Amino acid sequence: MPRIAVVFVSYLKVPESRLREHFAWNDEIYRTYNDELRVYVVSEVEHDLPDYAETVIVPIEQLPLLDGMPCFSLALTKNIGNAKALADGAEVVICTDVDVTWEWPAFERLHAIDDTQAVIPIYRMAESFAARDAGELDRGCTGTVGMTAANWNKIHFDENCIGYGFEDGILVWEIKAAGLCVIRDCEVNHIAHVPGDGIREPGHGSETCWGRSNGFNPDCFWPNLIGWRQRARRAKRKQND
């Protein structure tokens, strides 16, 4: 039974090479924890993974439809990965991205938490693994979250969100609404993305996200944001009735 779970999505348009790179970059940290840690890779197919990791398969048919075609959902796939980790008994779940590489202080901080806290590290946007120390910090990136099992059982990604965009912004709002202390005192490296400007709205993603160009993973930041606001207003009216 893992004490720490790491969950990330590597789905369809993400090249196999990036998945292999993730484990090459982070293998030393993962192996240090031996039987205390399990990594869950959410994908549409089985992958050959290190002995401390496993694939959580989400068939394409399970994805939502957009204009009659399957549309990627980061919210849905991350929720399914988190649910598997929780079902296996993880005490802390770190939900992250395939292209993240850890530094020791950040990884320690992400799992050394209690039920009053959520750790959301700041992303260092690096052009490559070799140049990771030269990356620009971007506080608008909130794609990695560490919380206890008790909090992940209460707080989920909003599966009304399709494509990519604002699902992690909603999660941050839900975390704050639950009264948790949001900790942003550590950094993780985010590899091979355009540098951030440091002021982007959380959950907006970037033009370099995989699957963006062919419509499988569309930028749905504004539709997801508007839909969330409408649902929130309806819920508030219903509460006041």
Backbone torsions as a table, in degrees:
resi	resn	phi	psi	omega
1	MET	NA	116.6	-175.9
2	PRO	-73.8	138.8	172.4
3	ARG	-80.0	-36.0	-178.6
4	ILE	-119.7	132.5	174.3
5	ALA	-119.4	138.0	171.0
6	VAL	-113.0	126.5	-177.4
7	VAL	-122.5	129.3	171.2
8	PHE	-149.3	164.0	-175.7
9	VAL	-108.7	132.3	173.7
10	SER	-134.0	87.9	-164.5
11	TYR	-118.4	123.4	167.0
12	LEU	53.6	-69.6	-173.5
13	LYS	-86.5	-9.0	176.9
14	VAL	-78.2	123.3	-177.6
15	PRO	-64.7	145.4	178.6
16	GLU	-56.1	-31.5	-179.5
17	SER	-62.0	-35.7	179.7
18	ARG	-69.5	-36.8	176.5
19	LEU	-63.3	-44.3	178.2
20	ARG	-63.1	-38.4	179.3
21	GLU	-63.4	-39.8	-179.8
22	HIS	-54.6	-46.2	-178.4
23	PHE	-74.6	-32.1	175.0
24	ALA	-63.7	-42.6	-179.6
25	TRP	-67.0	-36.7	-167.7
26	ASN	-113.3	4.4	-173.7
27	ASP	-59.3	-40.9	-177.6
28	GLU	-60.5	-45.5	179.5
29	ILE	-65.5	-46.6	-177.8
30	TYR	-60.8	-43.8	-176.4
31	ARG	-71.2	-22.3	178.8
32	THR	-60.5	-30.2	-175.3
33	TYR	-89.5	-3.4	175.9
34	ASN	48.1	-123.8	-175.0
35	ASP	-77.8	-2.7	-179.4
36	GLU	-79.4	-15.0	-170.3
37	LEU	-126.9	143.1	173.9
38	ARG	-137.2	135.8	178.1
39	VAL	-106.8	132.7	-178.9
40	TYR	-117.2	119.7	179.9
41	VAL	-105.6	114.8	179.5
42	VAL	-86.2	124.7	-175.4
43	SER	-153.6	172.6	177.7
44	GLU	-90.4	-12.6	-179.0
45	VAL	-137.9	161.6	176.3
46	GLU	-70.7	143.4	177.6
47	HIS	-124.0	152.0	174.1
48	ASP	-82.7	107.6	-171.3
49	LEU	-120.7	163.8	174.2
50	PRO	-58.8	163.8	-174.1
51	ASP	-65.9	-16.8	179.4
52	TYR	-93.7	7.5	-175.5
53	ALA	-128.8	160.7	176.4
54	GLU	-150.0	158.4	178.2
55	THR	-92.8	135.4	171.2
56	VAL	-107.5	108.3	-172.4
57	ILE	-86.0	127.9	172.6
58	VAL	-119.6	105.7	-178.9
59	PRO	-60.4	149.6	178.6
60	ILE	-57.6	-33.0	-180.0
61	GLU	-63.2	-16.4	-180.0
62	GLN	-86.3	-9.9	179.8
63	LEU	-74.2	155.7	175.2
64	PRO	-69.1	163.7	178.7
65	LEU	-104.7	143.2	173.8
66	LEU	-132.9	116.9	-175.2
67	ASP	55.1	38.2	176.2
68	GLY	80.1	0.8	-178.9
69	MET	-117.0	147.4	176.9
70	PRO	-58.7	135.1	-178.6
71	CYS	-125.1	131.6	-180.0
72	PHE	-60.2	146.7	175.2
73	SER	-136.0	106.4	177.3
74	LEU	-65.3	-34.5	179.7
75	ALA	-63.0	-49.6	-178.9
76	LEU	-62.6	-48.7	-174.9
77	THR	-67.0	-39.0	176.9
78	LYS	-66.3	-40.7	177.8
79	ASN	-59.5	-41.5	-178.7
80	ILE	-66.1	-41.5	176.6
81	GLY	-63.6	-43.8	178.0
82	ASN	-61.8	-41.6	-178.8
83	ALA	-61.8	-39.4	178.3
84	LYS	-64.6	-43.2	179.1
85	ALA	-62.4	-42.1	179.1
86	LEU	-66.4	-40.5	179.0
87	ALA	-62.9	-29.6	178.6
88	ASP	-80.9	-3.4	175.2
89	GLY	96.8	13.6	179.1
90	ALA	-59.2	139.5	178.7
91	GLU	-89.8	-31.0	177.1
92	VAL	-133.1	134.8	177.6
93	VAL	-119.2	126.5	174.5
94	ILE	-105.4	107.8	-179.6
95	CYS	-97.4	123.9	-168.4
96	THR	-143.3	-158.1	-178.8
97	ASP	-120.0	153.3	-179.3
98	VAL	-63.4	-28.6	-175.5
99	ASP	-98.6	27.4	175.8
100	VAL	-98.3	138.7	171.2
101	THR	-123.6	133.0	-171.7
102	TRP	-85.8	150.6	160.2
103	GLU	-106.5	151.0	-175.3
104	TRP	-55.0	-47.3	-177.6
105	PRO	-59.9	-39.3	-178.8
106	ALA	-68.1	-43.4	-178.4
107	PHE	-65.2	-40.6	176.1
108	GLU	-61.7	-41.7	-177.7
109	ARG	-67.0	-35.1	-175.8
110	LEU	-66.5	-28.8	-178.9
111	HIS	-109.6	-7.6	177.1
112	ALA	-90.1	65.6	-173.9
113	ILE	-131.6	167.9	175.0
114	ASP	-125.4	-173.8	-172.9
115	ASP	-71.6	-4.9	178.9
116	THR	-95.8	-1.6	-168.5
117	GLN	-127.1	154.5	166.9
118	ALA	-137.2	128.8	179.0
119	VAL	-100.4	123.3	178.2
120	ILE	-125.7	93.5	-175.8
121	PRO	-66.8	154.9	175.7
122	ILE	-81.4	138.8	-178.9
123	TYR	-87.2	134.9	169.0
124	ARG	-101.6	111.7	-172.8
125	MET	-85.7	104.9	-174.0
126	ALA	-111.0	145.3	179.5
127	GLU	-72.6	-27.2	-179.3
128	SER	-157.4	166.6	177.5
129	PHE	-63.5	-40.6	-178.8
130	ALA	-63.5	-31.2	-177.3
131	ALA	-101.7	21.6	-173.2
132	ARG	-62.1	-31.6	-178.3
133	ASP	-71.2	-16.7	-178.2
134	ALA	-96.2	3.3	-177.5
135	GLY	-67.7	159.5	179.2
136	GLU	-92.2	138.8	176.8
137	LEU	-75.3	140.4	179.1
138	ASP	-138.0	103.0	-178.2
139	ARG	-71.7	-13.1	179.0
140	GLY	-75.7	-12.7	178.4
141	CYS	-87.3	121.5	-177.9
142	THR	-129.9	37.7	-172.9
143	GLY	-83.2	-6.2	177.3
144	THR	-117.7	127.4	-177.9
145	VAL	-137.7	131.4	172.9
146	GLY	-113.6	123.8	177.0
147	MET	-142.6	161.5	175.0
148	THR	-72.6	162.5	178.9
149	ALA	-58.7	-38.4	-179.5
150	ALA	-58.2	-38.7	-179.5
151	ASN	-79.0	-38.8	176.8
152	TRP	-65.2	-27.8	176.4
153	ASN	-69.0	-21.2	-179.5
154	LYS	-102.2	-28.6	-171.6
155	ILE	-118.4	124.4	-177.1
156	HIS	-130.8	163.7	170.1
157	PHE	-69.6	143.7	-177.5
158	ASP	-78.6	108.6	-176.2
159	GLU	-77.0	0.9	167.5
160	ASN	-69.5	-19.5	179.2
161	CYS	-77.7	131.3	175.2
162	ILE	-118.0	167.1	-177.0
163	GLY	61.9	-143.7	-178.3
164	TYR	-126.7	128.2	174.4
165	GLY	141.9	122.4	173.9
166	PHE	74.0	-5.8	178.7
167	GLU	-63.5	-36.3	177.5
168	ASP	-79.4	-25.3	172.9
169	GLY	-64.2	-41.4	176.7
170	ILE	-64.4	-41.6	179.8
171	LEU	-60.2	-42.3	177.9
172	VAL	-61.2	-42.2	177.9
173	TRP	-61.4	-43.4	-180.0
174	GLU	-64.1	-38.9	178.4
175	ILE	-62.6	-45.6	179.0
176	LYS	-66.6	-39.9	179.6
177	ALA	-63.5	-28.2	178.4
178	ALA	-78.7	-3.5	176.6
179	GLY	84.8	13.6	179.9
180	LEU	-77.7	150.8	174.5
181	CYS	-82.1	117.9	-179.7
182	VAL	-87.3	119.7	-176.7
183	ILE	-106.7	125.3	179.9
184	ARG	-131.3	53.7	-174.8
185	ASP	-108.7	19.9	179.2
186	CYS	-143.6	169.3	-174.7
187	GLU	-131.7	146.4	170.6
188	VAL	-125.4	156.5	-179.9
189	ASN	-93.4	131.0	178.4
190	HIS	-114.6	114.7	-165.1
191	ILE	-95.5	141.1	170.0
192	ALA	63.9	41.9	170.7
193	HIS	-123.6	160.8	177.8
194	VAL	-64.1	146.2	178.5
195	PRO	-59.5	142.9	177.4
196	GLY	-82.6	165.7	177.7
197	ASP	-98.0	-2.3	177.1
198	GLY	82.5	-7.0	-176.3
199	ILE	-128.3	7.6	-178.5
200	ARG	-63.2	149.0	176.9
201	GLU	-69.9	136.9	-179.6
202	PRO	-56.1	136.0	174.6
203	GLY	89.8	9.3	-176.4
204	HIS	-85.1	-24.0	-178.9
205	GLY	70.2	-169.2	-179.0
206	SER	-142.1	167.7	-178.7
207	GLU	-65.6	-16.7	-177.2
208	THR	-90.1	4.6	179.2
209	CYS	-61.9	139.1	-177.7
210	TRP	-64.9	136.6	178.1
211	GLY	85.1	1.5	-177.9
212	ARG	-67.2	-42.1	-169.8
213	SER	-70.9	-29.0	-176.8
214	ASN	-99.6	7.8	174.6
215	GLY	86.3	-3.1	179.8
216	PHE	-71.6	-32.7	-177.6
217	ASN	-128.5	65.7	-171.8
218	PRO	-70.3	155.2	174.0
219	ASP	-75.0	102.6	-177.7
220	CYS	-111.5	27.3	-177.4
221	PHE	-53.2	-54.2	-174.9
222	TRP	-70.7	-43.7	175.0
223	PRO	-59.2	-40.7	179.1
224	ASN	-67.3	-39.7	178.7
225	LEU	-64.8	-47.8	-179.2
226	ILE	-63.1	-42.6	179.2
227	GLY	-62.2	-40.7	178.8
228	TRP	-64.1	-42.8	179.1
229	ARG	-62.7	-40.5	178.5
230	GLN	-64.0	-42.9	178.3
231	ARG	-64.7	-38.3	179.4
232	ALA	-65.2	-40.8	179.1
233	ARG	-65.9	-41.4	178.5
234	ARG	-63.3	-41.0	179.6
235	ALA	-64.9	-38.0	179.7
236	LYS	-68.8	-41.1	177.7
237	ARG	-62.8	-41.7	179.9
238	LYS	-64.5	-35.9	178.9
239	GLN	-68.1	-32.3	-177.8
240	ASN	-84.1	-16.1	-178.9
241	ASP	-69.7	NA	NA
